[in-house]
Amino acid sequence: EAGVAQSPRYKIIEKRQSVAFWCNPISGHATLYWYQQILGQGPKLLIQFQNNGVVDDSQLPKDRFSAERLKGVDSTLKIQPAKLEDSAVYLCASSARHGTQFFGPGTRLTVL
Amino acid sequence: KNEVEQSPQNLTAQEGEFITINCSYSVGISALHWLQQHPGGGIVSLFMLSSGKKKHGRLIATINIQEKHSSLHITASHPRDSAVYICAGVGGGADGLTFGKGTHLIIQP
């Protein structure tokens, strides 16, 4: 069974630029999560989708972050414009309803 | 607001030792995950539990609902067990995890 796929694996941008990350969850998983993990800290939930609807985006900085899952499968997380403090690993995870979450390898973002 | 506290933050032990990592969580959390993260690697889910005890190989996870406390044990530890172990709680309706800060475990040969 293929795992959660993410791309790119690494991205370096300058502050005020825009960036987008892509996630392809495990086939059949209705729930998709985006987490932000700043170096030395535990991950923090940014947004949770159930199919193509948002369940929880209370910790998403909506002035600069956006995410979508238009067809209820793949998802894109965008940052526009990026700030230095956005440097982190962005993790995507998916699960069957109320099940174990399976994590992707993450995208390491460096903002200069 | 859901909260998860983990201890210890860092743990160094010798190969073969029995390892225990502890996790306390707040009232709103209904289930707990134990996760493993290797340096530069992704996160792997080890256990999800809401009651009792689960075992997989040399790993054992227990949870005490009344005391809102969970432990992860590693028997006969090995250098390849070196990683960050994270407990994370879920609750309050949505399934997004609230993570502890992690325990950085190093097993020396």
Boltz contact constraints between the chains, C-beta under 6 A:
constraints:
  - contact:
      token1: [A, 33]
      token2: [B, 96]
      max_distance: 6.0
  - contact:
      token1: [A, 42]
      token2: [B, 86]
      max_distance: 6.0
  - contact:
      token1: [A, 42]
      token2: [B, 99]
      max_distance: 6.0
  - contact:
      token1: [A, 42]
      token2: [B, 100]
      max_distance: 6.0
  - contact:
      token1: [A, 42]
      token2: [B, 101]
      max_distance: 6.0
  - contact:
      token1: [A, 42]
      token2: [B, 102]
      max_distance: 6.0
  - contact:
      token1: [A, 43]
      token2: [B, 99]
      max_distance: 6.0
  - contact:
      token1: [A, 45]
      token2: [B, 96]
      max_distance: 6.0
  - contact:
      token1: [A, 48]
      token2: [B, 94]
      max_distance: 6.0
  - contact:
      token1: [A, 48]
      token2: [B, 96]
      max_distance: 6.0
  - contact:
      token1: [A, 55]
      token2: [B, 94]
      max_distance: 6.0
  - contact:
      token1: [A, 56]
      token2: [B, 94]
      max_distance: 6.0
  - contact:
      token1: [A, 56]
      token2: [B, 96]
      max_distance: 6.0
  - contact:
      token1: [A, 100]
      token2: [B, 45]
      max_distance: 6.0
  - contact:
      token1: [A, 100]
      token2: [B, 48]
      max_distance: 6.0
  - contact:
      token1: [A, 101]
      token2: [B, 45]
      max_distance: 6.0
  - contact:
      token1: [A, 103]
      token2: [B, 42]
      max_distance: 6.0
  - contact:
      token1: [A, 103]
      token2: [B, 43]
      max_distance: 6.0
  - contact:
      token1: [A, 105]
      token2: [B, 42]
      max_distance: 6.0
  - contact:
      token1: [A, 106]
      token2: [B, 42]
      max_distance: 6.0
